[in-house]
Amino acid sequence: MGRAKDIIVKPIPSKEAVEFVKKHHYSGKVTNNSSIHFGAFLDGKLHGVASFGQGIRKERTIDLVKDTDWNGFLELNRLVFDEYLPKNSESRVLSIIFKLIKKKAPHVKWILSYADGSQCGDGTIYRAAGFHLTKITKNNSMWRMPDGEVCCHLVFSAGFGSIDTPIKRKYGKVGEKSSWPAQKFLKSIGAEPIVGYQLRYIYLIDKTCELTVPILPFSAIDEIGAGMYKGVQISMKERKDKEE
């Protein structure tokens, strides 16, 4: 494990987490509903952040695990590390965080997260940390705007949050268009869907919990063609072959 054992993990303020995520995450963006942030420190400096929240569409995901209470799970919506941390750091950091959650928030029984296989990766860190792969779907949420910015279609949905938001004003989803379905609006301004996959992962903090959805073998990633690592489409087999 090397120096990974020297990493210190502890809760950090939102401001500190936001600054790090904006600087190091591939999207350059934070998730507004993040409310719990952990920092990974080595040699006295912050080198990684894991941010958790309640999830954007909680009513659709709460039943992924049997008999889950409304506050019984969290979504890991930002996980980012810089290049300073040594090998195996990510899985060690997550292991420490889950132990802290189990001790300090025992009502939280499981963790939900998604890997962006259209821009970033297919979830190598999640697999190493013991997550279950439960779904692989073609991307239908991320769109590239005419100016190059990448946005989730949900922020343009008529029923999502405030009708009048800065990003809606920026791209003109106002007036008559404010009630248009997101995809209709996005197509009307020349935005294009980003080709790729989204992979859903679940980690059971409480090992007695029961999933209500099938666990997929990791081999399904290559079978579907959903492999990606650091923004490059590449299968898990190809990565393994290069390491040997």
N, C-alpha and C positions, 0 to 999 in steps of 0.2 A: 504493500500500500504506500510505502515511502512517506513523503511529506503530507499526503492527504490526511494522515492521522493528526496533523498539527492544526488543521483548520478549525476555527472557532465559529460556531453558528449561534446567532442570537437575534431576537426581534429588533427591528430598526424602525425609525420614524418614516412615515409616508414620503416626506420630502426627500429624504436621502435615497429611498428606493426609486422614486420617480426619476430623479436625476441620473441614477445609474442605468435604469432601463432605457431611458431616452438616448443615452450615449452608446449603449452596447447591444441592445436588442436589434435584430435585423430589420424590424418594422419602424424603429425609432419612436414607437408609440406605447403608451400605457393603457391599461384597461381601467376605466373609471370606477368600476364597482369593486376594485381591489381594496381590501380593508385590513388585511394582515400581511405583514412583510417580514421576511427573515433575511439576514445578511450573512454571507460567508466571508470570514476574515482570515488572512494569512499574513504574517509578518506585520501585523498592526494595521493593515489596509483592507478596505472592502473590495472583494474580487468576484462576488456573485450575489444574486438576489432571486428569491422565490416569493412571488406575490399570490395571495389567495383571496377569493371573494365568494359570493353566494351564487354566481352563475347568472347569465343573462336570461335564460329561459328555464328557470328552475322547475317549473311545473311539468316540463317535458322530460326532465332527467331524474327527478327524485325517485321514480319507480324502477330505475335500473338495478337497484338493490332492494330486496324484499324488506317491507316493514320499516322503511326509513322515515324518521321524524323530519319535520320541516327544516330544522337546523342540524340534521344528522350528517351532513356532508358538506364539503367545500370544493370549489373548483380552483385548481392550480392554473391561473391564467397568464402568468409570466414566469419564465424560468430562464435566467441568462447568466452566463459566466464569461469573464474575460480570459485571455490566453495565459495569464500568470499562474493559474491553479494547475497542479500536477494531474497526471492521469488518475482516473478513478475518483476524482473529487466530487463529481456530480452525484453519483449514487451514494457516496458517504454523506454528503450534505443532506440529501433527501431522507436518508435513514435517520439522521439526527432530528430533522424537523418532524418527522412522523412520530418519533418517540416523545418529543416535546408536546405535540398536539394531543397525543394519547394521555399524557400526564396532566396537562393544564386545561384541556378541553375534552374530557372523556365522552361528551355527547356526540362528538364528531367521529363517525364510524368508518367513513371512506372518503377517498379523494378522486375527483374526476378531472381529466385533462385531455387536451387534444393536441396532436402533432400536425403541423402544417406541412403536408407533403406536396404542396404546390409552390412554396417559396423557401422553405427552410430544411426540414428533415422528416423522416418517418418514425421518429420516436426512439432512437438508440438509447438515450438516457433513461427513458421510462422502462424499457425492457430490462436494462441492467439493474434498475432499482426495484424490480419485482412487480411492476404493473401488469395487469391483464389487458390484452388487446381484445376489444369487444365489437369494433365496427370499422369498416373501411368504406368510405363513400367518395364519389367524385365531387370535387369542389363545386359548390354552387353558392358560395357566400362571399368570396373575395373578388373584387373587381378592380381593374386598373383604369383610373380616370384619364381623361384626355391630356391632363398635365403631368401624368406619370405617378400621381399619388395613388396608393392602394387603400381601398376602403372596404369594410364589410357592408353588404347590402342592407343589413338590419338597421343601420343608422339612417337609411332613407325610407324605411317603412313608415306608413302613415300612422300606425298605432304604436310606434316605438318612441318613448320619451316625449319630449316637447316637440310640437310641430315646428316651432321656429327655433332652430338651432344654428350655430355658426356654420357648420359644414353644409347644412341644407341651403343656407343663404349663399354660401360660396359658390355652389354649383347650380343654383337657381331652382331648387325644389320648393317653390313658394307659390302663393296664389292658387290658381287652378291646379297646378301640378302637385301641390302639397298632398292631395288625396290620391295621387296615382300610386299603383303598386310599385314597389322598389325596382323590379326588373324592367318594367315598362319605362320608368323614368331614366334608369341608367342607360338603356339602349338608345333613348331619345337624345342623349347628350354625347353619344359616341364612346361610352365606356365599354370595356371588354372584359368578360369573365376570365379569370386566371386559370389556366388548365392545370390540373393536378388532383391530388387526393387529400382528404382529411381523415385522420386516424384517431379513433376514440380509445382512450386508456382509462382503466379503473384500478386504484390501489385500495385494498381492504386493510385498513388499520385494525379493525376488529375482524379477526380471521373466522369468526363464527357467522359472519354475515353471508347471505346467499344472493348471488347474482340472479337476476331474472332474464338475462340475455346470455347467449352462448359466448364462450371464450374461444376466440379464433387462434389457430396456431400461427406463430410468427412467420411461418413459411408462406402464409396467404399473401403477405406483402409482395413477395417476388412473383407469386402466381398471378396476381392482379396487375402487376407492373407499377406498384405504388412506391417503389424504393426511391429514396432521396436522402442525400447527406450534404449538409452545408450548402443547400441551394442547388445542388447538382443532381440530376436524375441518374441514379446508379443503384443497382440491386444490392441486396445484402450479400449475395454470393460473390459478386464482383469485389466488394469491399473485403470480404474474407480472403479471397484469392490474392489480393494485393498485399495483405498482411503476412501471408505465408512465404 
